Amino acid sequence: MLRSEEPDSWWEAVYRDAPITTQWDDGAYSGPGKGKSPSSSNSMPAMVFSMLDALGVEPGQTVLEIGTGTGWNAALLSHRLGAESVVSVEVDEASAEGARTRLNLAGFRPLVHVGDGAQGYPERAPYDRLIATCSIGSVPLAWRDQVRPGGVIVTPWGPTYGGEAVARLAVAEGGTASGPFMGSSAFMRMRAQRKQLPPTGAYLDGREWPGTGGRSDTTLSPDDVGDWVHMFAIGVQIPDLFCRVEWGENGAYRLWLMDTGVTSWATADYEKGHEAFPVVQSGARRLWNELEQAWRWWADVGRPGFDRFGLTVDGDGERVWLDSPDNPVPLRAA
């Protein structure tokens, strides 16, 4: 949608509480309608304000933003803190240039740096706050190094399997960062951490499904494990698991489960009105069994929402926990 062609619809879209895709396919597609994959957006206003509230900036503090996008978030931070206290890193040169223009027209001149967001911007470190407007699956070491002890990192975080939430991490001496998830989110992945997942055919060794897979049935419906929080709870317990969906007719589908090491796969077939669902599993692991165990753990501990989970990052890696850092979520991958 172009402002010059549809001004009324354009303004209506701008003022809706909804995200607006502003770039497709890393800028390779610029025609009418949709490209293949959205690669930049103007975030939903409610999400922008909730993340800024979690960031908790105060006058006199400095902020590093990862993902400039349109520049709106950088403008809000500049208004609050002064542009000289804001650094924003954008991987896409065209997006960065457009953001600079908008910011300058609004009277703000924060530093907008073109580069890999995973590297931050060490030249002005340390920062009091860091906010990411792209999702990650692992907190970059550079972020922890560039935020001073007592500072805060606010970032969307999600496992390979799916599901995502905004984490608010307090940084301590030695670079440890820990804190709760604040609620569900769905951001585009930071380019440096985009998922590179093997094709389905890599698991079948040239055979047609079901190949040499073993058959069984389950009473756990694939449709009962597909909500965003389900995917999060499953994914943090089985970090190397991912899924794909093969759609059939009348709402039927086949859920594929695969491990990133290309050792095992499983399928579960869903049809409306059924109480048992066919499962096929192949390889060294039984991925559907692992998924069932992960889902039942989540159900047994009271079906927690995102706000009961938290994340700790230190020299030993990353650990998702439930209710307290002393209560890590169990890992079930072989």
N, C-alpha and C positions, 0 to 999 in steps of 0.2 A: 504494500500500500504506500503510495506516494502522497505527501502532503499537498503538492501542487495539483494533483489529479482528484483527490478525494478529501478535501480539507475537513469537512464535517466528521467523516468517519475516522480520519486521522486523529483529530482532537478527542473524539470519543474514546478511541483506543488508548491514547496517552493518559487520560484521567481515570481509566478503569483500574481496579485493584487486581491486575493480572500482569504476568510477564509479557514482554514484547520481544520477539526474535528480531534482531537487528543485523545478523549476518548468517549466511549459510555456507557450509563447506569451506570454512576458512577463507571466505571471500572469493572462492573460485566461481560461485554461482551468484549472479546479481540480477537475474531476470524476474519476471512477475511470478507470483505464487511462491511455492516452497521448493527449496533445493532438497538434497538428500539428507543432510544432517545439520541441525542448528549448531552454530559455533560461537555465537555471542548474543547477548540479550540485554534488555533493560529489565531488571528484576521487579517482581511484584512489590508495589509500595509497602504493603504490610510486612513483607519479609525484610525489606531494606531497613525499615524503622525498628523492627524487633531485633535485628542483628546489631544495629547501632546502639540500641538500648543495652544489649548484652555487652557491647564493647566498653560502654561507660566512660567515654572520654571526658576529660576536664581541661579547662584552659591551662595552657603552659605545657601540655603534653604533646608528644610527637607520635605520628601514626604512619605506618607502612601499609598501603593497600595493595593487594595482589589481584589484578584484573580490573583495569580501568573501564573497559567497555565504553559506554556512552559518555562517561565522565560525571554522571549525576551523583554517585556516591562521593566522589572526590570533591564535588562542589559543596555537598552538605558538610563534609568534614572541614573543608576550607572555611566555610561560613562560621563553623563552631570554633575552630582553633586558630584560624589564620592560615593562609595558603603556604606560608613559609614553614609550617609545621607538618605538612602533608607530602608524602612521596607515594606515587602510584606507579606500579609496574604493569605494563601491558605487552603481551607477546606479539600482538599483531600491529604492524607498523601503521597500516591504514586506519585502524581503530584508534590508535594512539593519536594520530594526527587530527582525526575528527574530534576526539575528546578535547585536545588542546584548544582547538578553535572554539568549541562551545564554552569551555571554561573561561577562555580569555574574553569572549563576548559577554559573559556573566560577571566579569571583573575579577576573576580568580586566576592566579598563576602558580599552582602547585607544580612540583617537579613531576613530569610524566616521562617515565623511562621505558624505552623499548627493550625488552629482554625476557628471559626465562623466569617466570614467577617463582619457580622452585629455588632460585638462587637469591631471591630477595634483592636488596640494594644495600650492600655493606658500607658504601661510602658515607652514609649518614647514620649508621647504627651507633649506639643502640637506640631502639624505639621503645616508647611506653606501651604502645598498642600495635597489633597487627590484625588486619581483617582481610579475609579472602572472599571474593565473590565468584569463585569457581570451586568445584568440589575436589577433594583429594581422597586417596586411599591410604596414604602414609604422610605423616607430618614431616616436611623436609627439615633436616638438621639445621640448614641455614636460617630457618625461621626462628628456631629456639636460640640459636647463637646471636641473632640480631635483636631479640627482645630482652630488655634488661630484667633482672630478677625483680619480682613483684609486678611485672607487666602481664598483659593478657593477649592471648591469641583467640580470635573468633573465626571459625572456619567450618564449612560443610565437610562432613567426613562420611564415607560409606565403604563397605566391604565389596569385594569383587562380585559376589552373588547379586547384590542389589540392596535397596533400602539405603536411606541416608538421613542424617540429622546434623544440626548445627551444634558444634562443640564449643564450649567456652573454657579454655585452658589457662590456668594460672601458671606462670613460669617461675621456677624456684632457682636457687643457686645450683650451679652445675648443669643447667640446661634441662632439668626435668620439667615437664609440663603436664598438668593434670586438672581435670574438671568434668562437670556434667555435660550431657547433651541437653540442649534447650528445646528441641522440638523438630518435627519433620522438615525436610527440605528436599529440593530436586534441582540442583545446579548442574551446569555443564562441567565436565571434567577438565581440570587443568591439562593443557596439552602435553606437558612433560610426563603426566601420569595417565594418559588415556589407555584404556584397556586394549591390549593386543591379544585377542583370544583365538585359539586354533579353530579352523573350520570343522564342522561336524564330520565331514568325510575322513578327517585324519584319524578318527576313532574306529572306523569300520573296516579298515584294511581291505578296501575294495569290495567288500560284501554289501549286500542289501540288508536293511533292517529286517528281521532281528538278529541276523548273523548267528553267532554262537552264544547269544545271550540266554541266561536262565530266566524262566518265566515264574511269576507268582502273582498274587493279588494282594491289594491293600484296602483297608476300610477308611484310611485317611485320604480324603479327597484332595486331588491337586488344586482344586478351587479353594480349599481352606488354608493353603499355605502360601498364597500369592499376594497378600496385602503387603504394603511397603514395610510395615513393622515386622511382619513375618520374615520377609526377605532379609531384613537387617539382623534379626535374631538368629536366623539360620546362617547367614554369611559370616558373622563374627565368630561362630563356633567352628565353621568349616571354611577357612580363609581361601582355599584353592578351588572352591566350587563355583561353577557358573551355570547358567541355564539359557535355553532358547525355547521358543514356543512355535510349534508347527500347527497351524490352524486347519480344522476340518469344516464340516458343514453343521449348521444349526447350533453353533456355539461349542461344538466338540473341538478338542485340541489334544495334541501330544506334548507333554512337558519333557524336554530333554535336560538331563543333568550330566555335566562333564567336569573333569578335573583339569587344571591348567597344565599338569604334567603329562597329559595325554596317556594315562594308564587305564582309565576306567570310564564307563558311561552307563547311564540308566535312562529309561523312559517310563512315564506313567501316563495312561490314556484317560481322559476325562470325557464323560457324556452326561448331560443333564438327566436327573432322575435316577441315576444308578447309585447303589450303596457299596459296591465293590468295584475296584478299578485295576485293570491289568498293568502289571509292572514287568519290565525286562531289564536285567542288569548284566553287565559284562565287564571283565577286567579284574585286577587284583583287589579292588575295593567294591563294596556294595553301597553305591552312592545314595540310592533311595533309602536304604536302612539308616545311613548316617543322617540324612535329612529328617527322617521320622524321629530319630532320637533327639535331634536338635529342636524340632518343633515341640516335642512332648516335654522337653526340659522347660521351654518357654511357657507352655501351658501349666506345668506343675508349679512354677514359681509365681503364678498369679497373672499370667498374660500381661506382663509389664509393657507400658508404652515407652516411647523414647526417653521421657523425662526421668526414668529410673536407671537408665544406663549412663555410664561415664567412660572416659578414656584417660589413660596414663601413658606418657611417652618418656622414655629415658634411655640410658645406655644399653639396656637389655632389650629394647624394642618397644612395641606397642601392646597394651593390654586393655581390652574392654572389660568393664566391671558392672556389676548390678548393685545399686544402692550405696556401695562403699568401695574404695580402692582395695580394701582388704578382702573383697569378695569377687575375684575375677571370674568372668564367664568361662565355662569349660571349653576346651578345644577337642574336637572330635575327628579331625582329619587323621588319616593313617600316616 
